[in-house]
Every structure is written in C-alpha cells, then in structure tokens.
Amino acid sequence: MGKFAYSGAMISVHDALTMILETVSPLAGERVGLLQAVGRVLAEEVRSEREVPPFANSAMDGYAVRWDDVHDASAEQPVALEVLEVLQAGAMPTQVVTTGTASKIMTGAVIPPGAETVIRVEDTEEQEGRVWIKRQERPGTHIRASGEDIHRGQLVLEKGRVLHSADIGLLASVGRSFVLVRQRPRVAILSTGNELVEVDETLRPGQIVNSNAYTLAAAVQEVGCQPVPLAVARDSLAEIRAALNEAVRHDVVLSTGGVSVGDFDFVKTAMDELGIRRLFWQVAQRPGKPLTFGLLRERPYFGLPGNPVSALVCFYLYARPALSRMMGREKIFLPIVSATVGEDIPKAKGLTEFVRCRLVCTNGHYAVHSTGSQSSGVLSSLSLGQGLIIGPAELPLLPKGMSVKVIVLDGDQFAGAEAPFC
C-alpha cells in the first residue's frame, strides 16, 4: 500500500482510478440470514447436504399407476383400476400400488411404492372407487425424481457470486438459513461549509441546503453499502478536525467541500494531524477537478468537491467502483455504450469532460444529446440525463455525428413500457 507517494501535481482520470482501485480490497465476511443476503457477495462456496427434491413426487394432479397396467390405454379402450387412497402433498402413502390398482395423487405428493408413472387427471374418469385411464404414458412421466434438481454434495453456488432472488430460494431449498457474505462498507458522509443548513430549515441570505449529504447517501445505498451521514462541519480547523476524527472510524469516508484551492489548508492540516496519507489532489477532469484521495490505516478517504454535480460525478467515477470492490464484486463499473453525438457539444480542452446527456435508442443504436447547462452547480441537468459522455481531453468540441463512449447512469430509464414477449 505504500507504493504511491503524494506529489501535489494534477493527475489523469486513468491514473486516479488506477491508484484508488489498487488501494482497496474486499472486506471480511459475515454470516447473515437469507433475506439480509440479497445483493450481497457470497464469501464461501455452498454445497448441498441433501437431495432436492428429497423424495420422488408428482408433478401433476392425477393417478399414480404401474406402467404395465396402462401401456395400452387409450380413449377408445380405457383401462379400469381400483383407487387405493388419495395422497395429498405432505402425506405419506399407506398403500403399495400393485397390479390393477392406482392411488389418486396431488401435485407435490410422495409417489407411492410400486407406482412408475402418473396419469394426469384430465386423461382419466373416476366413478365409484375406480378410475378409467384413457391415455398411455412412458415410465417416469410426471414424476419428479429425488435429487432431480440437486444432489447431495453438489456445488450449489460459487464463492464470489452476487446473490439474487433465485439464489436465495436455492439456499433455502438446501437448508441454509444463514450464509457467509462480504461485509457492506459503512460509509461516513461529511459535509463542510458555513453556508450549509438542513433540508427543513428556513434559508437565510447566503445559505443553501446540504443536498450533497442526501445525494451521496442515496448513491451509497444504491450501490449496496451503508451510509452514515454526519453533522455538518463549519469552516474551522477545530470542527473539521473533530468531524474527520469521527468519520475515519468507518470503513470509507466521503467528505464534500473544503478541497478547493482557497480552503484546502483546513482540510489538509486536519488530514495531516490524523495521519491521513494523501495520494493525490486534483484530477484533469471536468466536473470534479478538485478531488483528493488518501488513506488512513488503509481506509479510503475521498475528498469530493462541494459543487453537487462534481461530488456525484466523482462518486460515480471513483467511489462507486471502490465500494463495489470492497463488497467483493467482480463487475465494479457502470455499463458503457457507444453512441452518436446528436449536436455539436463544446468541452474544455485539456480536461477529460463528463458531459451530462440524454440517451435515445432507435433500432438498437444510441444517439446522445446534452441535457443543457454543464455547470457543476446545476444538479437538475444530471437528474434529467441517463448518462455521461466521456469527452477526450485533447478535443475542444464533440462534433455532431461523432461516435463517443457513454457511461450509463440510469438503466431503468431504458426499461421497456411493453412486455418483450407481447
């Protein structure tokens, strides 16, 4: 972890991301109940200690019969059998199916001894204790064999898998009520600034709502981590020192504000006093140039800009993949698609610019349009968009018709209004 030294020089987006990801690793495992494991990363391999299903059972409502009795049955020449008993799911058979007999059986019920196939109720007719079989079936038809899904000792789920609903059901079916998963990082969210007030406070001249705390807490929740919002720290060394001292008790720190050229000294001094090792400050990008990153006892510290768009864009680019890696995920980046620029879009030359944009998909091809103002204080333009165009540093303009890469921020915006199978 000591391979990186702070130089104070502005670094590239690529180098910043590389540096961050090389300093984080998955957290330890913890054992949780099944419903707490949804979306978590499995920290152990799971093998079944039982057969699933544990016994042969009927896949249909019908009649359990011997194949020799019904192999010639048809609607024109039905076969008559004596009904021994009615088997419901959860009940054990009390009779053996022998020549000339059958047991009426419900879906999920145990196949009785002697039975080799199940005839659907639709292909039968029952009267006065006898059933007429009107269709022949092969042996084993409509019978779910013991272990048909999973055998004892079989590998059910591999270590490193992100657990979804089917996986949770699978774990339940093999009798695992608890499972070992990677811990979710606890992320301290610290906002600094004399101008910040809470959302329900009356604004006085010069004051603004601390929206960054809510924005970042929501972003942390979306990625599956635990946000811990802290009280606002005012622009004084004492408050910032105390706030950082509280923040670094958690797995990750996200602070906003206090990292620009004019006010970095307070944060820098407090970081130095706490032993936070700064790895970089300033990235050649827009928005989000005044970004700092450091470590305290190998715990990541992200000093995000105070402007709301800059803070959230930096979260998407750097904090989000770092948190994903700490949770043990292998796929840690937001999806990227290729798109064609719909109009000339000016950008800052010499900086990689992440342009807020709308994505439109037509016949499988994406077109991309700016959401309007790219000011780092206009959060609405990020809310209106679905992605970020990656504008190369060497270009002063993204011309209409140019092919670009776009980071997709909101996949739900592309969800279909109609079912794909209609």
Disulfide bonds with the S-S distance in Angstrom:
none
